Amino acid sequence: MGLREFKSRMFAKYYDRMAGAYDERMRDQKRELLSSLTGTVVEIGPGTGANLSLLPKGVALIGIEPNEHMHPQIREKARALGMEVDLRLLPVGKLPLEDQSVDGVLSTLVLCSVPDVPAALEEIYRVLKPGGQFVFWEHVIAPKGILKRTFQHLWTPVQRFLADGCCCNRDFEKSLRESSFGETQVHAFNIPKDAGPPWIRPHVSGVAIRPN
């Protein structure tokens, strides 16, 4: 077993334990954000299935999860909820879907680990139907002029090594603004201190709509 395989396996094994406080503290806010999703929804990087219980009833979920060691956990959670998930072992960078074929795309705490965020956003835009929703909830780099921003740059190599490629210095809002989605209303906030370490506290969330 190589180092990358070992890290992916360990990350999947302990993810729920590491993210337990975060998921509990942010559950209500995330549920409200996800409440507008309908129809066929693609979740990129569903991990171990933290969002399954937050999705509105009737959503047909396609999960694109590149870490195969997460799959047993998300399937177990789906069974417990009486849900079916079309789970696919594929990288996020290229979605195996037709143009304008889905009603929504969901991304929570995953674009931090995607190698090419602008390319991923264009893929999301491509597969959405006109009027379709891209619902996002991501941790991001702190605003300019804040010491935390410098620390995030310094800490990112360590974070990437320990957390399956996660970067804590991504400027997601800039990438979104420069994508085909263009200007989008973004809610910037900090998660509570007991929900996660300082370098991932800055967050953004929102809904970007593909124009009709």
C-alpha positions as CSV (number, residue, x, y, z in Angstrom):
1,M,0.0,0.0,0.0
2,G,1.4,3.4,-1.1
3,L,1.5,6.5,1.1
4,R,-1.3,8.2,-0.9
5,E,-3.5,5.1,-0.6
6,F,-2.8,4.8,3.2
7,K,-3.7,8.5,3.7
8,S,-6.9,8.2,1.8
9,R,-7.9,5.1,3.8
10,M,-7.1,6.7,7.1
11,F,-8.9,9.9,6.2
12,A,-12.0,8.0,5.3
13,K,-11.8,5.9,8.5
14,Y,-11.6,8.8,10.9
15,Y,-13.4,11.5,9.0
16,D,-16.7,11.2,10.9
17,R,-14.9,11.3,14.2
18,M,-12.9,14.4,13.2
19,A,-15.9,16.2,11.7
20,G,-18.5,15.3,14.3
21,A,-18.5,18.6,16.1
22,Y,-18.5,20.6,12.9
23,D,-21.4,18.6,11.4
24,E,-23.5,19.0,14.6
25,R,-22.9,22.7,15.0
26,M,-23.6,23.6,11.3
27,R,-26.4,21.2,10.7
28,D,-29.3,23.7,10.8
29,Q,-27.6,26.3,8.6
30,K,-26.7,23.7,6.0
31,R,-30.2,22.2,6.0
32,E,-31.6,25.7,5.3
33,L,-29.1,26.2,2.4
34,L,-29.9,22.8,0.9
35,S,-33.7,23.2,1.2
36,S,-34.1,24.6,-2.3
37,L,-32.6,21.6,-4.1
38,T,-35.1,19.5,-6.2
39,G,-35.0,16.9,-8.9
40,T,-31.7,15.3,-9.9
41,V,-28.8,16.6,-7.9
42,V,-25.1,15.9,-8.3
43,E,-23.1,16.1,-5.1
44,I,-19.4,16.4,-5.8
45,G,-17.3,14.9,-3.0
46,P,-20.1,13.6,-0.7
47,G,-17.5,12.0,1.5
48,T,-19.1,9.8,4.1
49,G,-22.6,11.2,3.5
50,A,-22.9,14.1,6.0
51,N,-25.4,15.8,3.8
52,L,-27.8,12.9,3.2
53,S,-30.1,13.6,6.1
54,L,-30.2,17.3,5.1
55,L,-31.4,16.9,1.6
56,P,-35.1,17.6,0.8
57,K,-37.2,14.5,0.2
58,G,-37.6,13.4,-3.4
59,V,-34.1,14.4,-4.5
60,A,-32.4,11.9,-6.8
61,L,-28.8,12.0,-5.8
62,I,-25.7,11.3,-7.9
63,G,-22.5,11.2,-5.8
64,I,-19.1,11.8,-7.4
65,E,-16.7,10.6,-4.7
66,P,-13.0,9.9,-5.7
67,N,-12.1,8.3,-2.4
68,E,-13.4,4.8,-2.6
69,H,-12.9,4.2,1.1
70,M,-15.7,6.7,1.8
71,H,-18.2,4.6,-0.3
72,P,-19.1,2.0,2.3
73,Q,-20.0,4.7,4.9
74,I,-22.2,6.7,2.6
75,R,-24.0,3.6,1.4
76,E,-24.6,2.6,5.0
77,K,-26.0,6.0,5.8
78,A,-28.2,6.0,2.7
79,R,-29.7,2.6,3.7
80,A,-30.4,3.8,7.2
81,L,-32.3,6.8,5.7
82,G,-34.1,4.7,3.1
83,M,-32.4,6.6,0.3
84,E,-30.8,5.5,-3.0
85,V,-27.6,7.1,-4.1
86,D,-26.0,6.7,-7.5
87,L,-22.4,6.6,-6.2
88,R,-19.6,6.9,-8.8
89,L,-15.9,6.5,-8.2
90,L,-14.6,9.3,-10.3
91,P,-12.6,12.5,-10.0
92,V,-14.5,15.8,-9.7
93,G,-12.7,17.5,-12.5
94,K,-14.7,15.8,-15.3
95,L,-18.3,15.0,-14.6
96,P,-19.7,12.0,-16.5
97,L,-22.9,13.7,-17.4
98,E,-24.5,15.3,-20.4
99,D,-24.7,19.0,-21.0
100,Q,-27.6,20.7,-19.2
101,S,-28.8,17.4,-17.7
102,V,-29.2,18.0,-13.9
103,D,-31.3,20.3,-11.7
104,G,-28.7,21.0,-9.1
105,V,-25.1,20.6,-8.1
106,L,-24.0,20.5,-4.4
107,S,-20.6,21.2,-3.1
108,T,-19.8,21.3,0.6
109,L,-16.2,21.4,1.9
110,V,-14.8,19.8,-1.3
111,L,-13.5,22.5,-3.7
112,C,-10.7,23.0,-1.2
113,S,-9.2,19.7,-2.4
114,V,-10.0,19.9,-6.2
115,P,-6.8,20.5,-8.2
116,D,-8.3,22.9,-10.6
117,V,-11.2,25.0,-9.2
118,P,-11.9,27.1,-12.3
119,A,-12.2,23.9,-14.4
120,A,-14.5,22.3,-11.8
121,L,-16.8,25.3,-11.8
122,E,-17.0,25.2,-15.6
123,E,-18.0,21.5,-15.4
124,I,-20.7,22.3,-12.8
125,Y,-22.0,25.1,-15.1
126,R,-22.0,22.7,-18.1
127,V,-24.1,20.0,-16.5
128,L,-26.7,22.3,-15.0
129,K,-30.0,22.9,-16.8
130,P,-30.9,26.5,-17.5
131,G,-32.3,27.8,-14.2
132,G,-30.4,25.0,-12.3
133,Q,-28.8,25.7,-8.9
134,F,-25.2,25.3,-7.8
135,V,-25.4,25.2,-4.0
136,F,-22.1,25.7,-2.3
137,W,-20.7,25.8,1.3
138,E,-16.9,26.0,1.4
139,H,-14.1,27.1,3.8
140,V,-12.0,29.8,2.2
141,I,-9.0,32.1,2.7
142,A,-9.4,34.9,5.2
143,P,-9.7,38.5,4.0
144,K,-6.6,40.5,3.0
145,G,-4.9,42.3,5.9
146,I,-5.7,39.6,8.5
147,L,-2.9,37.6,10.1
148,K,-4.9,34.4,9.7
149,R,-4.5,34.7,5.9
150,T,-0.7,34.5,6.2
151,F,-1.0,31.5,8.5
152,Q,-3.3,29.8,6.0
153,H,-0.7,30.1,3.2
154,L,2.0,28.7,5.5
155,W,-0.2,25.9,6.8
156,T,-1.6,24.7,3.5
157,P,1.2,22.2,2.7
158,V,0.7,20.5,6.0
159,Q,-3.1,20.6,5.6
160,R,-2.9,19.1,2.1
161,F,-0.7,16.2,3.5
162,L,-2.9,15.5,6.5
163,A,-6.4,16.0,5.0
164,D,-6.5,14.2,1.7
165,G,-5.5,17.3,-0.4
166,C,-7.4,19.9,1.4
167,C,-6.1,23.5,1.0
168,C,-7.1,26.2,3.5
169,N,-6.0,29.2,1.3
170,R,-8.4,28.9,-1.6
171,D,-10.1,32.1,-2.8
172,F,-13.3,30.5,-3.9
173,E,-15.3,33.7,-4.3
174,K,-12.8,35.0,-6.8
175,S,-12.9,31.8,-8.8
176,L,-16.7,31.9,-8.8
177,R,-16.8,35.5,-9.9
178,E,-14.5,34.7,-12.8
179,S,-16.4,31.6,-13.9
180,S,-19.4,31.4,-16.3
181,F,-21.7,32.0,-13.3
182,G,-20.3,35.5,-12.9
183,E,-21.3,37.8,-10.1
184,T,-23.1,35.7,-7.4
185,Q,-24.4,36.7,-4.0
186,V,-22.1,35.1,-1.5
187,H,-22.6,34.9,2.3
188,A,-19.3,35.1,4.1
189,F,-19.1,34.0,7.7
190,N,-16.9,32.4,10.3
191,I,-17.9,29.1,11.9
192,P,-17.9,28.9,15.7
193,K,-14.7,28.3,17.5
194,D,-15.9,24.9,18.8
195,A,-16.7,23.7,15.2
196,G,-13.2,23.7,13.7
197,P,-9.7,25.0,13.9
198,P,-8.9,28.6,13.1
199,W,-7.5,28.0,9.6
200,I,-10.8,26.7,8.3
201,R,-13.2,29.1,10.1
202,P,-13.7,31.5,7.3
203,H,-16.5,30.2,5.1
204,V,-18.7,31.2,2.2
205,S,-22.1,29.8,1.2
206,G,-24.7,30.6,-1.4
207,V,-26.6,29.5,-4.5
208,A,-25.4,30.3,-8.1
209,I,-28.0,30.0,-10.8
210,R,-27.3,29.1,-14.4
211,P,-29.2,31.6,-16.5
212,N,-32.2,30.5,-18.6
